[in-house]
Amino acid sequence: MQKTKIGTFEAIMLIFTIVITHTISALPRIILSYQQSASILNLLYVGIIAIILSYFIYKLLKKFPGFDIIDISELAFGKIFKNIIGIIFIAYFIISSSMLLRNFCESLKILYYPMTNIIFIIGFFIISNSLANRLEFNATLKTNLIVFPIILFSMIFLFIANIDKFIPERIFPILGGGFYNTFVLGLTNLASFSGIAFIYFLPPFLKEPDKLKQISLISVGLTAIYLILSVATLLFMFSFFQNTNEIAPLYNVARYIEFGSFFERLDSLFLLIWILSFACYFSIVTKFAMHIFKKLTNIETKKPLIDIFGLLVFAISMYPKNSNTLQIFENKVFPTLAIGIIFILGITILIFAYLQKNRKEYNNNG
């Protein structure tokens, strides 16, 4: 990845990758289960906060042109702290992607492969990911450019195609469980914007570093729109999604689309697109994790890491013994990790580094 340069649109799709994959799995259900009829209002509120935070991150990163958060950690606090931060981000990427892989594969097993052992379904993604990671990073990005605009269009299509089945009254009461639940407890939905994590690592790879502001704001804005569309579709169609652990909720929406006898089962097409999107997401996250490890250890090539990281993801994804463990991770652990690492730890590091650099510049000029 050292010589890879990422275009502006590629970077936007890169950040957008995370929310799409989480949305396919269980994110809309989780938001609805907590916010109920206030889900759309909550996402508007949280989306505005996420845009403000992404702009703040951009302003802090602007002080360190060409540096990512690992470089900034070393610059401000030394090599030991750099290694700690690097390990934290590697663990975050690997653990979150592993659990998401298990969740997605469980959905595939239930929907299409009930007689297949989950090991084989997960193994398919591990093997495809290992093959993809042997290609140049740009190959994954170019695939991303094809797949994710289709995903965005498919979400718009799901919304429009089912609009005749909507019951808009389900948006009431507008505050759902109340003001405190919507605007205070609802801040945990900032985890839905976990794609912001990639912003910390983009500066060294951008073809046009001065476009980081546009990349940050547009990608987070798209994330908010996509989330609102997906949650609104479920809210207006299925009241039972507010109180159920239904798997792959958007898949159920796709099954309701009918355009004559020839287009009765569009859900299979949507599932194929979602499988491709998950494969892209998995490849990108693993590449970033390996890039961080390579930076920490100064190894010359990432190739020895590909199979090691693949086996690590496989082992972690096989750890949950039942769906309850997955639900605990989705509902409790992941939001805590995402908010703690991306929005608290990451921003805190940038603030301290920013202040330290300003102090040094002031002392040098004084």
ABEGO torsion letter per residue (X at the ends): XAABBBBAAAAAAAAAAAAAAAAAAAAAAAAAAAAEAAAAAAAAAAAAAAAAAAAAAAAAAAABBGBBAAAAAAAAAEAAAAAAAAAAAAAAAAAAAAAAAAAAAAAAAAAABAABBAAAAAAAAAAAAAAAAABBAAAAAAAAAAAAAAAAAAAAAAAAAAAAABBAAAAOBAAEAEAAAAAAAAAAAAAAAAAAAAAAAAAAABABAAAAAAAAAAAAAAAAAAAAAAAAAAAAABAAAAABABBGAAAAAAAABBBEAAAABAAAAAAAAAAAAAAAAAAAAAAAAAAAAAAAAGBABAAAAAAAAAAAAAAAAAABABAAAAAAAAAAAAAAAAAAAAAAAAAAAAAAAAAAAAAAAAAAAX
